[in-house]
Amino acid sequence: MKLRQKLAMVMTATMVATSIPVTTSAISVSVDKESMTSHGDYNKYGYYQEEPGDLYPKSNNAINLKIINNDNDKYPMDDNDLPAIFTIQATDIEFKDELFQETEKDLDGYITQYDMAKSMTDFIEPTSLKGDFFYALPDESAGNDRNLAINVIPYKEHGANTEGPGGKEDWYPHRLFTIDKDGNYTSYVSIAYAYSAPDGNQWGNYKDYLDDTDDDIYIFSPTFATDNVSKATDRVYVNMISDGNDSLIENSGEPEPIAKYENLQNEDWNKYDKFFSEFYEGGTGTRAYIKEYTLYKDQYGDDKTLEVELYQQIGTTNEQLERLYIPLAFKITGKKPSIKTFDTSGIFTTQWAVELFSNGEVVGDMVALKSKNEGQLSIDGRGDLGTFELEETLSFVFDGAFEATSDVEEDFNEGTGGRLYYLQLNNSDLEFDLKAGDRYWDEKPVFDENDEEWINDGEKGTLAQYINMTGGFRGYEEYVQIEVLGVDEQEMVIRIIDESITAERERKYQGGIEFSQLPIELKSRNEELKAGDLELMITEVELDNFEFDGDDGVNGVEFDDANTLDEDIVIAEITDDELLIDVLESVELWAGQGTDTIELELKEMIVGAVNERDEFYIKFENGHIAQDFADIEFNFEDGSIDNKDLEIFYSEDEEEYDEEDILGRDNYEYVLDLDKLFDICVDQGYLDKDDKNVEEDWHEILQELTFKVEVGAYAYADEGDMKLIIESDNIMNDEKILVVGTVKKTIKIDAESISVDLGVKEQKKGKIVITEAEEEMLTDGNEILIALDGLDIRDANVKTDDKSELSVDAEVVDNILKIEITEESDGMPGTITIEDMEFDIWAGTPKGGYDMFIGGNALDFKNQSYSDMVSDNKLDEDEIVEYISEETVSMAKPKYLYVGDGAEKSQIKTVVDFRAGTTTVNGVKVAMTSRPYITSSGWSMIGIRDLATFFGIDENQIAFSHDDNNVMTVTITNGKIGAQGSTLVTLRNGSKLLNVNGTERIMEEAMTIGSDSRAYAPIRPIAEALGLTVSWNPATNVATFAN
């Protein structure tokens, strides 16, 4: 019976048997989202490919859905209802046939481990297979649970003292799958994983809800393309069945069970689930599995639907061991790839789409071009180009393989994959000062996988001085190569290759390659550049032909536009300024999480352009200097000078550097005193004041004067550029602004201001949500401190999300909420939610606003732990909040909490039935002085006096008056005038203007005087102005208002 027929029968049976269908979803579905692209080469995710790269990039493995049953009952509740059926419906993806290849091929010459095990025992030659076989493969999908299985079942996926999963000894996976000729995917899980109880302790059993008597047991044996298994390069898993006696034989067809679980005896288990060192104990080198589920491709050509036949019940806890993992293979077809699940009971129906992508919107670009900093060139060609970055929008888009030896031509020809870029300056008077064969690595580093260490550090080439790795490429520099394939004057072709997918540790983030100050020169010294912007065009190209001759010619490189990246950026400003100030090295910082070093350069273009008596005043925007001034070193061609005790570079805002002084430096102004530098150059012998050429010698120092500064960004810094503002009479227009780096926020804090009422006990208010920008931003052992200035915190409910694995311990200490990170997030950013905060409010609490401070060493690495902060500074309870706010790095939320008058407002729900002309308040019918009605334009009108009844407003707070023209004005006051949260509303007869706290809004209907001489106004805008929510049922003409 086809699955669609089976599904139809289940639906019919459910409709007959269930009088009231269950519609509440009991399951939740999560996924480790990935950055995705719709580009044709990278928009597919699959299970396996016979030839590497024939279907999709090797980084694009199928993505797992992680399904949790949140109900109190197993799904399905009765194992007699197995197999259960549910559907996966796709949006902006398709389950393409090409990604569901049948797992069948010719296994001529392959040998099973079972046959090798027999041969070892009986001392005979193993027999190789012949012909086509249906086989299974290990699950290599992204976000699967095989690592979890390894932790639960030590040494049972590979062998004692070996590495796994995925290692060369990974012979007995806990998960296998097959795909039949119709493209239907079946998952098998090992019995050891399904019924694990190591050391006699029950682990919760990954599938402790399995039917342990009626399950079919399947036996698989690893099968190798050679009998020398230590060199095996091709491994599949063949189903083994009984030969009717005491032996097993290979099954060439689709898997068949060897028996029911209940029919297998202990001696059978000892044979069929024994391997490695247990060969000599009568084992067969095979492993026992049960069938978990099958994904059926839609029978009628619908590529957007998978129907799932589930053979096992899903347990009832959130434990990782009891989650259902379903890998999806698909092709991206739109901008918002997502899925939903549903079944006939509603239990397996998700109420919202589960997004598969982590980027804001899936587009075709795989590499983003970013202009980081503009350089400066004088009109005679001196100076530097700026900095630009090629950044992955999808991991491993530069994937390939490279060699780096002394034979450059052979290395270039053997390089595979990667991406090529054509660079062209828009000024024909300039040319690149590079040549074909220049590389980032001249000798490739070598990593020893056995010893897990680098045994050859390699040798960097000419390009290395112009390149910086950013983002996910940091720490993976040994795996990235950049090569110049050809140069022709202002044109150049480069290739970028990334091998980090083969690294011993997983690269988790997209990376970038920063090109800074690529060398250029004037074609002719007799030429002079015109002032203006110098542009660089960058185009991704595809290689047609390549002949390396080591010459400065791009002629040997033939290429076509790849129709992907094609952009222009301003790479430098050509200026006739006589002084250039530039950034040689910029930084990329996480706010509050460390420091890095920038390098600045000062260039005097002509002799005497700089008046050393005119000081340079320097200020940072969105950053600060993090080092002792004494550590700054000034470098020039013939030497260097330390700033120590010399005050060439200093701040007038601090008399001396204090390592413990971590606050306020973002407001300091610094001074660069070149007059002092001149004197020191004289004192140290670099200049001779009596030499007639001293001015030219001083100019040589100022031609390339560089210095490095360690900088940081406080936790409260803004996301975006870190800038350096330099003022001096030496600078044209007196000011120069340079971008010296970028700052990224570590966390995002959402905290709406709240109000509490004086004299009301145990009020629980507020919601603070702290969200990481990326996983592992909040590191274990560090703390978040939350405090209010002048008000004590008594209690709070603190929780984390259930997907990222972030966990915390929270307690109130000395009237401060302390949250300690106990486990870092993994696979996705984590979220901490603080709700139902309770404060120490009593009759004598001063009214007004109270500031909140969020600090701790989890936010800024310079902060101390809570215990160290209190003990080192000998703080008593009353001093702690002040110290956090004034002496540590913290984020402030001014007037977060407001303490006001009176008792807490009661909840009001008013329902107005316009057809019946009746009104209820909190379920009690009330009398009205007017009859509400609906205008011809559809707006509901109400007598203004009835607002007091509807919304709990004192009648004395609704005032009526008339002006000199006898026009009525109505004033409604909700709360105490001037107090936080109060509202003052004013209307005039015949006017559509509604004045709310001094701000005018336009209503769709004007206030009017009815035939009963009562004032009427549209109820929705007034209700919303007073802070109520409004809902309208057009079918019944009933309006509902609630505070």
N, C-alpha and C positions, 0 to 999 in steps of 0.2 A: 504493500500500500504506500502510495506517495505521501510525503509529509503533508502536503497541502490538503489532501483528502483527510488525513488523520487529524489535522488542525480543525477542519470544518466539522468533523464528528465531535471533537472535544467541545467546540463552541456550542453545537446543538445540545449536547448533553448538559452543559453548564446552564444554558438558558432554561432547559426543562426542569433541572433539579434545583435551581436557585430562584426563590421568589423575590428576594431583595439582593441585587448584585452588590458585591463589595467593590468600592471604587477608591479606597484609600491605599496609596502606595506604601508597601512595607519595606521596600528595598531602596538602597541608595547606590548610585553608580559614580565612581570617580575614575580619573585617568591621569597619568603623568603626561601633562600637555607638552607638546613640542612646537618649536618655531617651524612654521611651514611655508612653502611657496607653491604657487600654481604653475611654476615653470615646468615645461614638458619633460625635462630630464630628471627632475627631482620631486615630482608630485606623486610618486607611487611608494606605497609601503607594502611589503610582502613577507611571506613565510620562508621562502628559500629560492635559490636560483641555481640551475645546473652549472652555468658558466658565469663567473663573477662579472657583474655589471650588465648582464644581458636584459634585466628587467627594471632594476632600480638601483640607486647607490647603496653600497654595502652598509651605510649607516642607517638606512631607512627600513629597519625591521618593523614587522607588524606591531601595533600598539595595543596594550592590554587594557580592557575594561576590568575594573575591580569592583565586584558587586557584593554588597553587604546586606544581609537580611536583618532588618531592625525589629521584626515582629517577635512576639513571644513564642510563636510556633514555627516549626520547621517549614520549609517550602519544598514540595507540597507537604501538607500536614500528615498525610497517610502515604506510606511508601507503596501502597497498592495503586496510587495515582501516578506512579512512574511508568513510562517516561512522561515528564511534564514538558509543555511546549510554550515558548514565548517568542516574541518577534523583536528584531533589531531593525529600526527604520532609520535611514540615513538622510542627511541634508548636506548638500554641497560636496558629497563624496559618492563614489560608485564602487561596488564590489565587483571589479572587472574579472572576467574569466581568466585572463592571462596571468593573474596573480594567484590563481588557485590551480596550479599545475598538478597533474596526477603524479603521485609518488610511485612510479613504476619505471624500470629500465633494465637493460641487459646487465646481468651480474656475472658474466663469464669471468672465471678466474678468481672471484671473491671467495673468501673462506670465513666460515662462522666461528665465533669464539667457542660455541658449543662443540664443534668438531675438533678445534684445537685442544679443548679441555679433555676430550676423549683420547686424543692422540697422545697427550702428555701422560695419561694414565696407562694406556695400552701400548705405548711405544710404537705407534704406526704413523704413517704420513697422513696429514689431514687431506680430505677430499674437497676440491674446489667446486663451486656451483657452476651451472650451465643454464643459459637461457634467460628469459625475462622474469623478473620477480617484482611483486608488489612489496614495498618496504615502508618502514617508519623512519622519522627523523627526530632529533632532539629539538625541543622548543627553545629557540633563540630570540623570541620576541622581546620587545622593549618593555620594561616594567614588569617582567614576569616574577614568579615566586621561587625560582630555582635557588637563588642565594639563601632565601628563607629556609628552603628544604635542607640545604647544606648545614645550616646552623642547628636544625632540629635532628637530622640524622647524620651524625659525623661519619665520614669515610664511606658513605653508602652510595655515592654517585660516581665515585672514581675508584679509589683504593687507598689503603692506609699510606700516610706520609706523602700524599700527592696533592696537587693543587686542583681546584675546581670551583665553580663550574666553568666550562668553556676552555679549560686547559687541555693539553695534549693527552692527559691521562683520563679525560672525562668520558669514560666508556659506558657508564650505566646511568643515564639521566633519569631524574624523577619524573620528567614529563616527555612523552613522545607524541607525535601526531602523524596521521596519514591523510592523504587527499585522494578520493576515488576519481574515476573517469568523468563523473558529473560535476567535479569541483567541490564535493562535500568534505568538509574538514572534521576529523574526529580526534578528540583529545584523550590520551591515556595517562593515568597517574600510577606511580609505583605503589604496591601494597605497603612497602616499608614506610613510605611517606603518609599513606592514608591511615595506617594503624600504628603510628609510632608511639613507643612507650619506653624510651631509653632509660637505663638505670632503674627500671621498674616504676618510674614516675609517669603518670599520664600527662601528656603535653597539651591536652585539649584536642589532639588528633586532627590534623589538617582536615580530614573528612570523618570526624567521629560520628557523623550522622549517616554514614553509609550503611546500607543493608548488608550485614556481615555474613549472611548465609546464602542469599540468593544471587549474589553478584557473579557474573561470568569472569573467569580468570584467564588472562592472555599472557603467553610467554613470548618474550622477544630476546634475540641474541644479537650482540654487536657483530657486524660482518665487515671484513676488511678487504681492501683491494690487493693486499699482499699478506703473506704469512709472517712477514717481518713487521709485527704490529708496532714496534717502537718507531718505525719510519712510515707508518700508515698515513696517507694523505687523504684518503676517502673512506668514510665510515658510514654505514647505514645500519638499520636494524630489521632483521627478518623475523617474521612470526614463526614460532616453532609449535608443532602439533605432535600428538602421540602417533607412533607407528603401529599402535595396537598391542604392543608388547611393553617392554620396559624402557624403550628409547624414544628419542625425539627425532623428528625429521623436519626439514625446511618446507614451509608452505609458500608456494609461489603466488597464490591468490590473495584476496583480501583477508585480513586477520580473522582467525577463528579461535574461539576459546578452547582451552584444554579441558576445562571442567567448571562446574559450579563450585563456589567457595566451600559450601557445606560438604561436597563430595571429595575434597582433597584431604588426604591423610597427612600426618606429620612427616612421614618418609617422603611424600611427594614434595612438600615444602622444602625439605632438606636438599632435594635434588634441583628443583626448578628455581629457587631463589638464593642460590649460593654461587659465589664467584671469587676471583683473585686467590687469596691464600687458602680459601676453602675448597679449591679444586681437588686437593688430595683427600678431602673428607667426603668425596662422593658427589661434589657439586657439578653442575653442568655448564657453568659460565653463562647462565641465562638469568633474566630477571622477570618477576611476576608483576603484572599490571591489571588494573580494572579500567573499564571504559567510563569516561566522565560525561561527555556530551558530544553532539555532532552539530556543526553549523551547516545547514542546508542552503545552498544557493537556490534562489527562487526558480521554480520550475518553468516559469512562463516569460523569462527574459527580463525581469525587473532587477536591474543592477543596484537598486537602492534598498533591498530587503534581504535580511538573513533570518531564517527561521531556526531556532535552537531547540534541539531535543535533548532534554536534561535527564540523565540516567541516575543521578544521585540527589538526595535531599540536601538543601542548604541549611546549615545550622543557624543558631539564633543569637550569636554574640558578635561583637565587633572585633574579636581577635583576628589577627592577620591570618592565622592558620585556618580560619573558617570562611575566608572570602573565596568567591568564585572568580577565577581569572579567565577572561576570554580575549584572546588576541585577534585583532581585526586587520585584515589586509584590504587596502583600498587605494583608489586614485582620487586626488583632489580635483573637484570641478568648479568650486566657487570660493567665496571669500570667508565663509563662516562654517567650516567643517564641524559637524556635530552629529549625535545620534540620540534616539529615544528608544526606550523599550516598552513593550506592552504585552498583556495577555488577557484572557477572557475574564479572569477573576478581578483584575485591577490591582492585585497584590504586586505584580511584576511590572506595573506601569509607572514610568517616571513622569512627573508632573512638568518637567522642564527639560530643555535640550542640554545634553552633556557635551560641552565644547572640547574638541581634540587639539586645538591650537593654542599656543601661548602668546604669539604676537597679536597686536591689536586687530589686524586684518590681514588675511592671506593675500599676497600680491605676487606678481611674477618676478620681482627682484630678489636675487639671492645674495647680492653684494651691494652694500650701501657706500656711497662716496661721501666723505665728510671733510670739509675744509676746516682744519683745526686752528691755523694761524697764518696770517699773511706775512710774507717776508718783505724785505726792503732792498731795493737796488738803486744805486746812484746812476746818473745818466751816463757815466763812463763804465757801467757794468759791474762795479764793485758792490758787494753785499751778498745777500743770500735769498734763495727761494724760501717760501714758507713751508708749512707742514700740512699734509693731507693724509687721510686714513681710508683704507679699503677694509670695511667691516662686514663680517658674515651676518646675514639675516637668517641663515639656516646653517646649522653646524656641519662641518666637514665638506663645504662646497668646493674647497680647494684640494680635495682628496686626490692622492696620486702616489707615485713612488719616485724617488730620486737617488742618484749616486753623486758623490763628490770625491773625486780622486785627482791625480795629476793629469789625467787624460780628459781635458775639458770637452773635447769634441765627442768622445765616446759617452761621457756622462750626459751630455745634452741629448744625444740621439737615443739613449736608453731611458731617459726620463719619461714617465707616463702620467696621464691625467693632468690635474692642476688646471689653472686658467691663465689665459694670455691677455695682456693689456697693451694697447697702443697709446703712447703718450706723445702729445705734440704741443709745443709752445706756439703762441700766436704771433711771435716776433721773430722774423727771419734773420735778424742781426745777432741772435743768440744761438748757442748750440750746447748740447749736453756734453759735459766733460767726463764721459764714461765710454767704455768700449764693450763690444760683444765678448762674452766670457767672464765679465765681472759677476761675482756671486756673493750671496750671504755666507754660505759655507764653501770654503775651498777644500776642506777635508771633513768628511761626514763623521759625527760622533758615533761611537759604538756602544751599545748597551748589552751587557751579559744577562740573559734571562735567567740563567741558573743561579748566579750569585746576586742577581737583582741589583746591579750597580753599573755605572758607566766606566768602562775600561779604557776608553779613548775619548778625551774631551773634544776632539776635533780641532779644526783651525778655521777661524772666520776669515772671510774674504773682504774685498774692497767695499762691497755694498753694506756690510754690517755697520759701518760708522754712520750711515744715513737712515737706518731702519730701527724701529722700536716695536716690540710686540705688545699688544694691549689686550685687555679683557681675558677671554679664555685661553689665548695663546701664551699668556705669561706662565712661565714654568714649563712650557712645551717648545721652547725655542729650538731644541735639538731636532725637532721633527719637521721644521719648516724650512724650505729653501726658496730663495728668490734669485732669479737668473736674468741677466741681460742677454737676450737672443740677438739683438741687432741695434745699431745706432746709426743714424744718418742726420747729422747736423741737429736741428731742433726736434727730430723725431726719434722715438725709441720704442722697442718692443720688449716687454718683460714677461716672465712666466713665474707664477706662484704655485708651489706644490706643498701640500700638507700631508704628513704621514701619521699625525697624532692619533688616528683611529686605532693604530697598532700599539699605542703606548701601554706601559705596564699598569698605569692607573687611568681611569676614565676621565676624559675631558668633558666637563659638565656645561660649560658656557660657550656662547659664540665668541669668537676672537676677532681681533683686528690687527692690521699691519700698517704701521705709521711710517710714512716717508717724510723725512725732515731734511731740508736744505740740500736737495739733490744738486750736485755740482754743475755749474754752467760757466760759460765764458763768452766773451765777445768774439765774433768771427774775425773781426779786424779791429786793431787798436785805434784805427783812424775813425771808426764809427762812434756816434754818440746816440744814445737811446732817447726816445721822446718820453716825457713824463706822462704817467697814466698807469692804468691797470695792466699787468701782465697776466694773461689767462693761460691755463693749461687744460687741454682737452684730453679726456681719458675715455677710451672706448674698449669694451671687451671684444676680442676677436677670436676667430677659430683658425688654427694653423692649417694651411694647405700644403706648404712645402717648406723645408728648412735645410739649408746647406751652410754648415758652420765653416767660416774661413778665418775666424779670429781677427778680422779686419773691422774697421769702423764703418761698416756698411750694413744698412737694413735691407739691401737688395737680395740677400740670401734668404730672407724670411718673406714668404708669401702667405697672406691671410685674408679672411673675409670677416665682415662685421657679424658678430654673434647675435645681434638684435636684442641685446640685454642692456648692459650698462653703457651709456653714451652721454656724458655730461661735461660741462665746462665749469671750472672754478677760477677765481682770482687767486693766483699763487704768490703774487708779490705786487708791491706798489713801486713803480719806478718814479723816483723823486729827485728833485734838484736840491734837497736839503743837504746841508753841509755836515750834519751829524745824524747818524743812524743808531737807533737802539732796537735790539732784536732779542727774541727768545730762541735760544739754541735747544733747550730741552724743556718740554712742558710736562705736566703731571696729570694723572687721573686718580682722584681720591674718593673714597667713601667717607662721608661726613662722620667725624668722631672716631674713625677706625684706623688711624695711623698717619704717617707723614711721608713725604717724598721730596725729591730735590729738583729744583728748576735751575737752569743755567741762563744767564743774561749776558749780552754782548753789547759793548759800546764801540762805535766806529766813528772816528773823526775822518771825514772825507778829504779835507784840504788842511794844510798847515795853518794853525791859528784859528780854526773854526770854533774851538771850545775855549771859553774864558773860564779858567779853573776857579776863579774867585766867585763865580755864580754857582751856588750849590744846587744839587738835585734833591728835590723833596719827593719822597716815595711813599705811597700808601697802597695797602691791599684792599681789594673789595671782594667779599665772600671768601676770605682766607686770612692767614696770619703767618708770620715768621715763627718757626718752632725751634730754632737753634740759638745757641749762645753766639753773639756777634763775633766773639773772639775766634770762632771756628771758621769764619768766612775768609777765603783766600782769593786774592786778585791775581790773575794770570795774564801774562803778555808774552810776546815772542821770546824775549831774552831772559825771562825769569818770573818770579812770583813773590808776592808780599802777603804775609799774614796780617789780618786785621787786629790781632790780639794786642790789647793795650794801646792801640794806635788811633782808634776812633776815626778811621776813614769812613766807616759805615756805622751809624749809631742811631739811637732814638732819644729824643729829648723828653719823651713821655715816661721813661724809666731810668733811674739813676744807675742801676746795675742789674744785670740779668739774674733772675732768680728762677731756678729750675722748678720750684714749687708753685710759682706764679703762673697759673695756666689760663687765667681769664683776662679779657680786655685787650689782647694783642691785636685783635682785628680792627681796633680803633687807633692804633699807634701810627704816628707819622715818623718816617725814617729819613735820615740825611746821608747823602753820598757827597763827601767833601773831596773833590779832586785837587784842591789846593793843598790839603793835607797829604794826599797821595804824592803830589809833586815833591813836597819837602822830604818825604820818606825815601822816595827814589833817589834824591840827592844824598841823603844820609847813608843809604845802603850802596851807593856807588853806581847806580844805574844811570844817573845823570850827573853832569858836571856843569854847575851854574856858570862857570867862567869860560866854558867852551862856546865859541861863536855858533856852533851848530846845535846848541842845546834845544832850540825850538823844534828843529827837525827830529832830534832824538826823542823828545817828548811826544811829538806827533806819531812816531813809530810805536810808542807804547799805547797811545790812544787809538791806533788803527785797529787793534784787535784786543781790547781789554775785556776779559771775561771774568765772571765770578758766579759761584753756585750758592744757592740759598735753600735751606730746608724749610718746607712750608707744610701747613696743615689746615684743616677745615673743621671747625667745631661742629658738634652734633646738630646745632640749630642752623647751620649754614643752609643757604638755598640751593636747590637743584639748578645746575647750569654752570656758567663760566666763572672761573676765578680770574680776576683782573688785577693788573698793576697800573696805577695812575702815577705818572711822573711829571712833575712841574719844574721848570727851570727857564731862565732867560736864554739858555743855550738852545732851547727847542723852538722850532718854528711854531707859532701860535701858542707858545708857552706851556703846552701840555701834550703828553703822549699817553695813550691808553693801549695796553698790551694784554692779550689773553694769554695767561701763563698756565692754564689748566682747566679741567672740568671737575665739578663736584657732583656726586650722586648721593641722594638721600639713602641712608641705611634702612630707615623705617618710615612709615606714614602713620600719623596719629590723628584719629577722628574723635573729637570730643565736643558735643553740643553743650552749651551752657545750660545750667539747671537752676531751679529755684526751690527753696524749702521755706516752710512757714514757721514762724516763731512760736514756741510753746507746744509744738506737736511732736510727740516722741516717736522714735523708731521709723522715721521716714526713710525709705530706701529709694534712692534716685540715681539717675545718671547711667551713661553707657560710654565707655572709652574703648576704642578699637585700635590696637597697635598691630600693624601689618608689615612684615619684612618686604624689602624690595626684591631680594633673592633668598634662596635657601641658605641656611647656616649663617645668616647675618647676626643673629642673636646667639652668642656662643655659650656653651654650658659652663656653669660655675659663676657666671656674671649675673648682675642684678639690675632690676629696674626699680626705682624708688619713686613713689607718688605721694606728694604732701600738699597740704593747703596752708597758706600763710595765715595764722591766727585762728585756725579751726582744726579740731582733731578728727581723724578718721577712726571709726569704731569697727567697721566690718565691711566686707565686699565679697562678691561672688566672682571668682576669677576662673576662666576656662580657656582652653585652646581648641583649635579646629581639630577635626578627627581624621584629617587626610595627610598632613605634613609630617606627622610624628613629633612635632614640637611639644615638649611637656615642661611644666613649671611647678614649683611649690610657692604658695603665697601665704603670707601671714602679716598681721598688723603688729608692728614693733614700735614702741615709743610714739604711738599715734600716727605712724607712717605706714603706708602699704608697701611691703617689700616683696617683690616677685623674683624668685631665683630661677634661672634657666637650668633645668636638670637634664634635658635631652634636646639636641639641636634638630632643626627641621631637616628633612632628607627628601630630595626629589622635587620639592616645590616650596615656595615661601610659606611660612607659618603665620598664624594670626592669634593674638591674645585679646580676649574680650573681658573687660571689667564691668560688671553690672551691679545694680542694687547696692550702691555704696551707702553706708549709714554714717552719719556725722553726729558729733556731740553738740546737739542743739538744745538749749535750755532757755528759760524765760529771760535770763540776763544776757543772752548772746547778742552782741552788737549787730544792728541791722546794716545791710549793705552788701557790697560785692567782696568776694574772697578769691585771691589768685591761687592757681594751681601750678605746681612745679613737677615736672617729670625728669628725673635724672638717673644717676647710677652708672656703674662702669660698663653696663651692657650698651649704653648709648654713646659714651665717650670713653676711650681707653685711658685718658688721663685721670679720670675719677677713681677714687679708692672704693674698695668694698665698704659696705655699711659698717661692719665691725671695726675695720681699720680706721675709717673716717672718725668714728666716735672715740675710739681709744687714743689714736695719735693726737687728736686735737682736744682731748679731755672735755668733750661736749656733754652737757647735761640735757635732759629731755626738752627743756624750753629753748635750747639753742640750736637744735638740729635742723629745723626747717629753715631758719635764717642762714645757717651755714650752707645748706644745699642750694639755696637761691642766690647767695652772694659769693660763695667761694668755690663752687663746682660748676661744671658745664651742665646746664639743664635747659629744658624747653619749658617756656612759661605759657600758660593759658590765662591771661588777665580776666578777672571777674568771672571765673568759671562757675562759681556758686554764688547765688544771691539769697540772702536771708531777708524775708519780708514780713509783713504784718499778717495777723489773723490766723485762723485755722486753715488747714488744707482744704482746698475747694472740693466739694462733692462732685461726683460724676453725674452728668446729666445726659439723658438720651430722650430726645423729643421726636415723636412721629406725627406728621400732619397728613391726614387723608383728605385731599381736596375734593374728591367726589362726595364723600359722606359729610364733609364739613366738620370733622371731629379731630381732636388732638389728644395724645397721651404723653405724659411726662414720666419717665421711668416706669412705664407700664400702667400708670394711673390716669384715667380720663379726667381732663380738666375743662372748665368752662372758659369760653373766649368772649371778649367784648365785641369782636368783629368776626366776619366770615371770610376766611381766605379764599382767593380766587386766582384763576390763571388768565393772563392777558392773551390777546389774539396772536401775539408774537411768541407765546409759550412761556412767559415768565410768571412765576408764582408770587403773588402779592399778599402781604399780611398787615394787619393793623399794628401800628408801632407800639401801642400800649401793651399789646399781647406779648411783646418781646420779654417783658419782665417775667411773665408766666413761663414762656418757652425756655429761657436761657438762665433763669435764676438770678436775674438782675433786680436789685431793689428798685421799686417804683420811683423812689425819690431821685434815682440816678438817671431818669429819663425826663428831660426838661423841654417844655414847649414855650416859644416866644414869638413875637411878631415885630417886624421892623416898621419904619414909618409908612411904608406902602402896604402894610397889613399882610406881608408875605410871611408865612409860618416857617420857623426854623426849629428843628428838633436836635437836641444834644443828648447823646447817650454816653455815660461814663461807666466803664467796667474796671473796677479797682480804684485805688487811691491815686488821685492826680499827682503825677510826678514820680510815682514809685515805679520801680522796674516791673515790667509785665502789664502795666495798666494801659487801657485803650480809651481814647477820646474820639467819638464819631459824631460828625455833624452832617445834617441833610437840610435842604431847603425845598419848599413846595415848588413843583414845576421844573426842578433842576435834576439833571442826571449826574451831577457831581456829588461824590461821596468823599468827605474829608476825614482821613484816618491819621490821627497824630500829626496833623499838619501837612500830610501828603494827600493830594487829590487823586481819586480814582474815578473812572467813568462807568456808570451803570448802564445797562441796556434799557431800563425803564426809569422814568423820572418818578420821584415822590409825588403823590397826588392826594387830593381830598376827595373821598368817596361820597356817594349820594346820602350816606348815613352821617356825613360831616366828620368822619374819622380819617385820620392820616394813615395812608397806606404806602408801603415801600417794597421793592423787590427783596425777598427774604435771603437769597443766596449771598449776594455781596456783603450784606450786613452781618450775616452769620460768620462768613469767612473772616471779615474784619475783626470780629470778636473772638477769633481763634477756634471756631468750631469747624468740624468736617461735615460736608454735605453730600448725601447720596440721593439719587432720584430714580424711581421706577416708573418709566413712561407707560408701562402696561397697566399699572394700577393707579397712577397719579398720586403716589405716596412719596413724600419727602422725609428723610431721616437726618436729624442733626445730633451731633455728639461732641463733647469736649474731651 
